[in-house]
């Protein structure tokens, strides 16, 4: 758990990087709208609905102008008013039908695009290499799936429709205004550059602030997720007040950024509104004089006023859409950063398959240090493990024992030297094939919050119920599983919290049995159990280890004695090798560790 660490956090974005050149913005939009391809026919239906509905909306001011002229004309009759009213009713009904088509089609497009985007992001996340997760917090990563995806969803499902609708309305409205009165149209269009400049100015600043806001929210989410997932640690140390204080600080930072965004929007909207209503006042003044002069009818002035409001509304909507687009660009940039991360470590273009899968492991002059650390973790490691051999890695904490096991699974690559499995460098093997030969039973078992059967089938998705029972029986887990009301369909809770430590270990052993690995990694699975649970787990481990190459990160003397060979690691180097009795007789590092009960 790292909820109270004071070191600087590493995020995905910074305020300095929030501005994007136009070319990058267009590139991001192109990439984002690339997700529309599977829904292009629904998008076409939406565009058709938007086009017809917007065109019908442009008919309304003309009908209203005709209604006014009819109502005040000398030949006004109730029949003519009835016809115009029925025509208005028909236009509104048809517009409602096409608006429904637009809304539903864009709903299909928007929801589908965001679902595909979330799937793509999650797929990339689970395929990212382990070093990626060493440098980033889980909450920041999951924020890309939640808040950032929601911002994009709004843009795709709502903003696209509004942009199409308001574009048609703006172009059609201006054209009809020019037909009704060129003089008035020029007066209105004179204000258009002001609105465009304001939109560009405010939109760019809003983009920067919105990006910072999303980053602050991601940071707050990351801390909240860490503290909630480790709530027992928080409560053990009565750290609730400190956790609340730190989360409050994170939320306050996002709140202050949100206030900056609110101030900007509060200034922007009234400015655009003032320009719009100022334009309307000019239209009333000039148009009223034309009506009095007889060069324009009252109905035409009403139609022109309605078109002016329509065009002003379209411009106002476009400015809002621009700010939404800038927010979406910030969110999509963070998502595309994730999608652009290289998956796993480098896969060979032409993988080599060992001629024989016997479970042999060999380290040849291996050096290793973690990214961002200058101090080496492993130094000149030379180690050969024969098929079926049980080797215990012994040494003080931090000596590099766990790192050795992670190099075998190629979670990391060595800085120098080679790691060979079944006689072939792990970097030359396909990762899927390599890791299919391995299984691990860690000291801290990690179970998912589903059922026991789901956790077991993680190792073999197509395993039958009989295979589950067989593996659980061999792991001494079947009896306690069937003792639950729901048996193998019992929920284990988040991280297996509903199971005891010994029960979690036995489920993990059953999972490893289902995987049927050639190479087994054990991080001393009995070190934190009571005597009864330890006996059951140890018996299950002995069954699991039969015929398999096994590396044990040793913490207990009983495990050390059972190993074929002990390898003593100190400061990242192999300092001793041999059996328990041989190393005790040598009176070296192992003997000193043993005397202090510091094995592992």
C-alpha positions in Angstrom: 0.0 0.0 0.0 1.3 3.5 -0.8 -1.5 5.8 0.2 0.6 8.0 2.6 3.8 8.2 0.5 5.0 11.8 0.0 7.0 11.3 -3.1 6.0 13.1 -6.3 3.4 11.3 -8.3 3.9 10.4 -12.0 0.8 11.0 -14.1 -0.1 10.8 -17.7 -0.3 14.5 -18.4 0.9 17.9 -17.2 -0.5 21.4 -17.6 2.4 22.3 -19.8 1.5 19.6 -22.3 -2.2 20.5 -22.4 -2.0 22.6 -25.6 -1.9 20.7 -28.8 -0.9 21.9 -32.3 -3.7 21.9 -34.9 -2.2 19.0 -36.7 -2.2 16.9 -33.5 -5.8 17.9 -32.8 -6.9 16.8 -36.3 -4.9 13.6 -35.9 -6.6 12.8 -32.6 -10.0 13.5 -34.1 -9.3 11.3 -37.0 -8.2 8.5 -34.7 -11.2 9.0 -32.4 -13.7 9.0 -35.3 -11.9 5.9 -36.6 -13.9 4.1 -33.9 -17.1 5.1 -35.8 -16.4 2.8 -38.7 -18.4 -0.2 -37.4 -21.4 2.1 -36.9 -21.2 4.0 -40.2 -24.8 3.0 -41.3 -26.2 4.1 -38.0 -24.3 7.3 -38.4 -25.7 7.8 -41.9 -29.2 7.3 -40.5 -28.4 9.9 -37.8 -27.1 12.4 -40.3 -30.2 11.9 -42.4 -32.4 12.5 -39.4 -30.5 15.5 -38.3 -30.6 17.0 -41.8 -34.3 16.6 -42.3 -35.1 17.8 -38.7 -32.9 20.8 -39.1 -34.4 21.7 -42.5 -37.9 21.5 -41.1 -36.8 23.8 -38.3 -35.8 26.4 -40.9 -39.4 26.2 -42.3 -40.9 27.4 -39.0 -39.9 31.1 -39.2 -41.3 31.4 -42.8 -44.6 29.9 -41.7 -44.7 32.2 -38.7 -44.1 35.2 -40.9 -46.9 34.1 -43.2 -49.1 33.7 -40.2 -48.4 37.2 -39.0 -49.1 38.7 -42.4 -52.3 36.6 -42.8 -53.5 37.6 -39.3 -53.1 41.3 -39.9 -53.9 41.4 -43.6 -57.1 42.7 -45.1 -58.1 39.3 -46.5 -57.5 37.4 -43.2 -60.0 34.5 -42.6 -60.2 31.7 -40.1 -59.8 29.2 -42.8 -56.4 30.6 -43.8 -55.3 30.6 -40.1 -56.5 27.0 -39.8 -54.4 25.9 -42.8 -51.3 27.6 -41.4 -51.9 26.1 -37.9 -52.3 22.6 -39.4 -49.2 23.1 -41.5 -47.2 24.1 -38.4 -48.6 21.0 -36.6 -47.5 18.8 -39.5 -44.0 20.4 -39.5 -43.6 19.9 -35.8 -44.7 16.2 -36.0 -42.4 15.4 -38.8 -39.6 17.1 -37.0 -40.3 15.0 -33.9 -40.1 11.8 -35.9 -36.8 12.7 -37.5 -35.4 13.9 -34.1 -36.3 10.5 -32.7 -34.4 8.8 -35.6 -31.4 11.1 -34.9 -31.4 10.6 -31.2 -31.7 6.8 -31.3 -29.2 6.3 -34.1 -26.6 8.6 -32.4 -27.3 6.7 -29.1 -26.4 3.5 -30.9 -23.2 5.1 -32.3 -22.2 6.9 -29.1 -22.7 4.0 -26.8 -21.1 1.6 -29.2 -18.0 3.8 -29.8 -17.4 4.3 -26.1 -17.9 0.6 -25.3 -15.4 -0.3 -28.1 -13.0 2.4 -26.8 -13.3 1.0 -23.2 -12.7 -2.5 -24.5 -9.6 -1.3 -26.5 -8.2 0.5 -23.5 -8.8 -2.4 -21.1 -7.3 -4.8 -23.5 -4.2 -2.6 -23.8 -4.0 -2.2 -20.0 -3.9 -5.9 -19.3 -1.3 -6.4 -22.0 1.0 -3.7 -20.8 4.3 -4.9 -19.2 4.9 -5.1 -15.5 7.3 -2.1 -15.4 4.5 0.1 -16.7 2.5 -0.6 -13.5 5.5 -0.1 -11.3 5.5 3.6 -12.3 1.8 4.4 -12.3 -1.0 4.2 -9.8 -4.0 2.0 -10.5 -6.5 4.8 -9.8 -5.0 7.0 -12.5 -5.2 4.1 -15.0 -8.8 3.2 -14.2 -9.7 6.9 -14.5 -9.1 6.6 -18.2 -11.8 4.0 -18.4 -14.3 6.0 -16.4 -14.1 9.8 -16.4 -12.2 10.3 -19.6 -14.3 7.8 -21.5 -17.5 9.6 -20.2 -16.2 12.9 -21.6 -15.6 11.3 -25.0 -19.1 9.6 -24.9 -20.7 13.0 -24.5 -18.8 14.4 -27.4 -19.6 11.4 -29.7 -23.2 10.8 -28.8 -24.4 14.4 -28.3 -22.0 16.9 -29.6 -21.8 15.3 -33.1 -25.5 15.6 -33.5 -25.5 19.2 -32.3 -22.7 20.1 -34.6 -24.5 18.7 -37.6 -27.8 20.2 -36.7 -26.4 23.6 -35.9 -24.2 23.6 -39.0 -27.3 23.1 -41.2 -29.3 25.6 -39.2 -26.5 28.2 -39.4 -25.9 27.9 -43.2 -29.6 27.6 -44.0 -30.6 30.5 -41.7 -28.0 32.8 -43.1 -29.1 32.0 -46.7 -32.7 32.7 -45.9 -31.8 35.9 -44.1 -30.0 37.1 -47.2 -33.1 36.3 -49.3 -35.4 38.2 -46.9 -33.2 41.3 -46.4 -29.6 41.6 -47.6 -29.2 44.9 -45.7 -30.3 43.4 -42.4 -28.2 40.3 -43.0 -25.0 42.4 -43.4 -25.8 44.1 -40.1 -26.1 40.7 -38.4 -23.1 39.1 -40.0 -20.9 42.0 -38.9 -21.1 40.6 -35.4 -20.1 37.1 -36.5 -16.3 37.6 -36.3 -16.6 38.8 -32.7 -18.3 35.5 -31.7 -15.7 33.4 -33.6 -12.8 35.2 -32.0 -14.4 34.8 -28.5 -15.0 31.1 -29.1 -11.3 30.5 -30.1 -10.0 32.5 -27.2 -12.2 30.9 -24.5 -12.0 27.5 -26.0 -8.2 27.3 -26.0 -8.1 28.3 -22.3 -10.9 26.0 -21.4 -9.0 23.1 -23.0 -6.0 23.8 -20.7 -8.1 24.1 -17.6 -10.2 21.0 -18.4 -7.0 18.9 -18.9 -5.7 19.9 -15.6 -9.0 19.2 -14.0 -9.1 15.7 -15.4 -5.6 15.0 -14.1 -6.5 16.2 -10.6 -9.6 14.0 -10.6 -7.5 11.1 -11.7 -5.0 11.7 -8.9 -7.9 11.9 -6.3 -9.4 8.7 -7.7 -6.0 7.0 -7.5 -5.6 7.8 -3.8 -9.2 6.8 -3.0 -8.8 3.4 -4.7 -5.5 2.7 -2.9 -6.9 3.6 0.5 -10.2 1.8 0.0 -8.4 -1.4 -1.3 -6.2 -1.3 1.8 -8.9 -0.2 4.2 -7.8 -2.7 6.9 -4.3 -1.2 7.0 -5.9 2.2 7.3 -8.0 1.0 10.2 -5.2 -1.0 11.9 -3.2 2.2 12.2 -6.2 4.4 12.9 -5.2 6.5 9.9 -8.8 7.4 8.8 -8.3 11.1 9.6 -5.1 11.3 7.6 -6.7 9.4 4.7 -9.6 11.8 4.8 -7.3 14.8 5.0 -5.3 13.7 2.0 -8.3 12.9 -0.1 -9.8 16.2 0.9 -6.7 18.0 -0.3 -6.8 16.2 -3.6 -10.5 17.1 -4.1 -9.9 20.7 -3.1 -7.2 20.9 -5.8 -9.7 19.7 -8.4 -12.3 22.0 -6.9 -10.1 25.0 -7.3 -9.4 24.1 -10.9 -13.1 23.5 -11.5 -13.8 27.0 -10.1 -11.3 28.4 -12.7 -13.2 26.6 -15.4 -16.6 27.9 -14.0 -15.3 31.5 -14.0 -14.2 31.1 -17.6 -17.5 29.7 -18.6 -19.4 32.3 -16.6 -17.5 35.0 -18.5 -17.9 33.3 -21.8 -21.6 32.7 -21.9 -22.8 36.2 -20.9 -20.3 37.7 -23.5 -21.8 35.6 -26.3 -25.3 36.3 -25.0 -24.6 40.1 -25.0 -23.4 39.9 -28.6 -26.5 37.9 -29.6 -29.0 40.2 -28.0 -27.1 43.3 -29.2 -27.5 42.0 -32.7 -31.2 41.4 -32.1 -31.6 45.0 -31.0 -29.9 46.2 -34.2 -32.3 44.1 -36.3 -35.3 45.4 -34.5 -34.2 49.0 -35.0 -33.2 48.7 -38.7 -36.0 46.3 -39.5 -38.6 48.4 -37.8 -37.6 51.4 -39.9 -38.0 49.3 -43.1 -41.5 48.2 -42.1 -42.5 51.8 -41.4 -41.0 52.7 -44.8 -43.0 49.9 -46.5 -40.0 48.1 -47.9 -40.6 45.1 -45.6 -43.8 43.5 -44.2 -44.3 42.8 -40.6 -44.4 39.1 -41.3 -41.0 39.3 -43.0 -39.5 41.2 -40.1 -40.9 38.5 -37.7 -39.4 35.7 -39.9 -36.0 37.6 -40.0 -36.0 38.1 -36.3 -36.7 34.3 -35.8 -33.8 33.5 -38.2 -31.6 35.9 -36.4 -32.3 34.1 -33.1 -31.8 30.8 -34.8 -28.4 31.8 -36.2 -27.4 33.3 -32.9 -28.4 30.2 -31.1 -26.4 28.1 -33.6 -23.3 30.3 -33.1 -23.7 30.0 -29.3 -24.1 26.3 -29.6 -21.0 26.0 -31.7 -18.9 27.9 -29.2 -20.1 25.5 -26.5 -19.4 22.6 -28.8 -15.9 23.9 -29.3 -15.2 23.9 -25.6 -16.7 20.4 -25.4 -14.4 19.3 -28.2 -11.4 20.7 -26.4 -12.3 18.8 -23.3 -12.7 15.6 -25.4 -9.3 16.2 -27.0 -7.7 16.4 -23.6 -9.5 13.2 -22.5 -8.8 11.3 -25.7 -5.1 12.3 -25.6 -4.7 10.5 -22.2 -6.6 7.5 -23.6 -4.5 7.4 -26.7 -1.4 7.7 -24.6 -2.4 4.4 -23.0 -3.3 2.9 -26.4 0.1 3.9 -27.7 2.0 2.2 -24.9 3.9 -0.8 -26.2 2.3 -4.1 -25.1 4.4 -6.4 -22.9 8.1 -6.6 -23.5 9.4 -7.0 -27.0 8.0 -10.1 -28.7 10.3 -11.9 -31.2 9.2 -11.6 -34.8 10.0 -15.3 -35.3 9.6 -17.0 -31.9 11.7 -20.1 -31.2 10.0 -23.1 -29.7 12.1 -25.4 -27.5 12.5 -28.9 -28.9 11.6 -30.3 -25.5 9.6 -28.8 -22.6 11.3 -30.3 -19.6 11.3 -27.3 -17.3 15.0 -26.6 -17.2 16.1 -23.1 -16.2 19.5 -21.4 -16.6 20.9 -18.0 -15.8 24.0 -16.9 -17.6 25.9 -13.8 -16.2 22.6 -12.0 -15.5 22.7 -8.4 -14.3 19.5 -6.4 -13.6 18.4 -3.1 -12.3 14.9 -1.5 -12.3 14.1 1.4 -14.6 14.8 4.7 -12.7 17.1 3.1 -10.2 20.9 3.5 -10.4 21.6 0.7 -8.0 21.8 -2.8 -9.5 19.5 -5.5 -8.1 21.2 -8.6 -9.5 24.9 -9.0 -10.3 26.5 -11.8 -12.4 23.9 -14.4 -11.6 24.9 -17.8 -13.0 22.5 -20.6 -12.0 21.3 -23.8 -13.6 18.2 -25.7 -12.4 17.7 -29.2 -13.7 14.2 -30.5 -14.8 12.2 -31.6 -11.7 14.7 -30.1 -9.3 13.5 -28.2 -6.2 15.7 -25.2 -5.5 15.2 -22.9 -2.5 16.3 -19.2 -2.9 17.5 -18.1 0.5 18.7 -14.6 1.6 17.7 -11.5 3.5 14.8 -9.4 2.4 15.7 -7.2 -0.6 18.5 -9.4 -1.8 16.9 -10.1 -5.2 15.1 -13.5 -4.7 11.8 -12.4 -6.1 13.4 -10.6 -9.0 15.1 -13.8 -10.1 11.7 -15.5 -10.4 10.2 -12.6 -12.3 13.0 -12.7 -14.9 12.1 -16.4 -15.6 8.5 -15.4 -16.4 10.0 -12.4 -18.4 8.1 -9.8 -16.4 11.4 -8.0 -16.8 14.4 -8.4 -19.1 17.9 -8.6 -17.7 20.2 -5.6 -18.3 22.9 -8.1 -19.3 23.2 -11.8 -19.8 20.6 -14.4 -20.6 17.8 -16.3 -19.0 17.1 -19.7 -20.7 14.0 -21.9 -20.2 14.1 -25.3 -21.8 17.4 -24.3 -23.4 16.1 -21.3 -25.3 16.5 -17.6 -24.3 13.2 -16.4 -22.9 13.5 -13.3 -25.2 13.3 -15.6 -28.2 10.2 -17.4 -27.1 6.6 -16.4 -27.5 5.4 -14.9 -24.2 2.2 -16.9 -24.3 4.0 -20.2 -24.8 6.6 -19.4 -22.2 4.3 -18.4 -19.4 2.0 -21.4 -20.2 4.7 -23.6 -18.8 4.7 -21.8 -15.5 2.5 -21.2 -12.4 3.0 -19.3 -9.2 1.7 -19.6 -5.6 2.6 -16.3 -4.0 2.8 -15.7 -0.2 0.0 -13.1 -0.6 -2.6 -14.9 -2.7 -4.5 -12.7 -5.1 -8.0 -13.8 -5.8 -10.7 -12.0 -7.9 -14.0 -11.1 -6.3 -16.0 -13.7 -8.3 -16.7 -17.3 -7.3 -14.3 -20.0 -6.4 -14.9 -21.8 -9.7 -14.2 -18.6 -11.6 -10.9 -18.1 -9.7 -9.9 -21.7 -10.5 -10.8 -21.5 -14.1 -8.4 -18.5 -14.5 -5.7 -21.2 -15.0 -7.8 -23.3 -17.4 -11.0 -21.6 -18.7 -12.3 -24.7 -20.3 -11.8 -26.9 -17.2 -14.8 -29.2 -16.5 -16.4 -29.4 -13.1 -14.7 -32.8 -12.5 -11.3 -31.2 -13.1 -12.1 -28.5 -10.6 -13.0 -31.1 -8.0 -9.9 -33.2 -8.7 -7.6 -30.2 -8.4 -9.3 -28.9 -5.3 -9.2 -32.3 -3.7 -5.5 -32.6 -4.4 -5.0 -29.1 -2.9 -6.9 -30.1 0.3 -9.5 -27.5 -0.6 -12.5 -29.6 -1.7 -13.8 -30.3 1.8 -14.0 -26.6 2.9 -15.4 -25.6 -0.5 -18.4 -28.0 -0.4 -19.0 -26.9 3.2 -20.1 -23.5 1.9 -23.8 -23.1 1.1 -23.0 -22.4 -2.6 -20.0 -24.8 -2.9 -17.8 -23.9 -5.8 -20.1 -21.0 -6.8 -19.4 -19.3 -3.4 -18.3 -15.7 -3.7 -14.8 -15.1 -2.3 -15.1 -11.3 -1.9 -12.7 -8.7 -3.0 -9.2 -10.2 -3.0 -10.6 -13.3 -1.4 -11.5 -11.5 1.9 -14.2 -14.1 2.7 -11.7 -16.9 2.9 -9.1 -17.5 5.6 -5.4 -17.3 4.7 -5.1 -21.1 4.6 -8.2 -21.4 2.4 -6.9 -18.8 0.0 -3.6 -20.6 -0.3 -5.3 -23.9 -1.1 -7.4 -22.3 -3.7 -4.2 -20.9 -5.3 -2.6 -24.3 -5.2 -5.7 -25.9 -6.9 -5.5 -23.1 -9.5 -1.8 -24.0 -10.1 -2.6 -27.7 -10.3 -5.2 -26.9 -13.1 -2.5 -25.0 -15.0 -0.3 -28.2 -14.9 2.9 -26.2 -15.2 6.4 -27.5 -15.9 7.9 -24.8 -13.8 6.5 -23.8 -10.4 7.3 -20.6 -8.4 6.5 -20.7 -4.7 6.9 -17.6 -2.5 6.8 -19.6 0.8 3.1 -20.1 1.0 3.0 -21.3 4.6 5.0 -18.6 6.4 2.0 -16.8 7.8 -0.3 -19.7 8.6 -1.1 -21.5 11.9 0.1 -25.0 12.4 -3.1 -26.8 11.2 -3.5 -24.7 8.1 0.3 -25.0 7.4 0.1 -28.8 7.5 -2.8 -28.9 5.0 -1.1 -26.4 2.7 2.3 -28.1 2.9 0.7 -31.4 2.0 -1.0 -29.9 -1.0 2.3 -28.2 -2.0 4.1 -31.5 -1.9 1.6 -33.0 -4.3 1.9 -29.9 -6.6 5.7 -30.1 -6.7 5.9 -33.7 -7.8 7.7 -33.9 -11.2 7.9 -30.2 -11.6 10.9 -27.8 -11.6 10.3 -25.7 -8.5 11.8 -22.5 -7.2 11.0 -21.7 -3.6 11.5 -18.3 -2.1 12.3 -19.8 1.3 11.2 -18.3 4.7 10.9 -21.5 6.7 13.5 -24.1 7.8 11.1 -26.9 6.9 11.0 -25.8 3.3 14.8 -25.4 3.2 15.4 -28.9 4.4 13.0 -30.3 1.7 14.8 -28.6 -1.2 17.3 -30.5 -3.4 19.6 -27.5 -3.3 19.8 -24.1 -1.6 21.0 -21.0 -3.4 22.0 -18.2 -1.0 21.5 -14.6 -2.4 23.1 -11.6 -0.7 23.1 -8.1 -2.2 22.0 -9.4 -5.6 24.8 -12.0 -5.8 24.9 -15.8 -5.4 27.2 -16.3 -2.5 26.6 -19.9 -1.6 25.1 -23.1 -3.0 24.5 -26.6 -1.6 22.3 -28.6 0.7 21.2 -27.5 4.1 23.8 -29.7 5.9 26.6 -28.6 3.5 25.9 -24.9 4.1 25.6 -25.3 7.8 29.0 -27.0 7.9 30.5 -24.2 5.8 29.6 -21.7 8.5 29.1 -18.9 6.0 26.2 -16.5 5.2 23.5 -19.3 5.3 24.7 -20.4 8.8 24.6 -16.9 10.1 21.1 -16.3 8.6 20.0 -19.6 10.2 21.3 -18.7 13.6 19.4 -15.4 13.5 16.3 -17.1 12.1 16.4 -14.8 9.1 16.1 -17.3 6.4 14.2 -15.4 3.6 
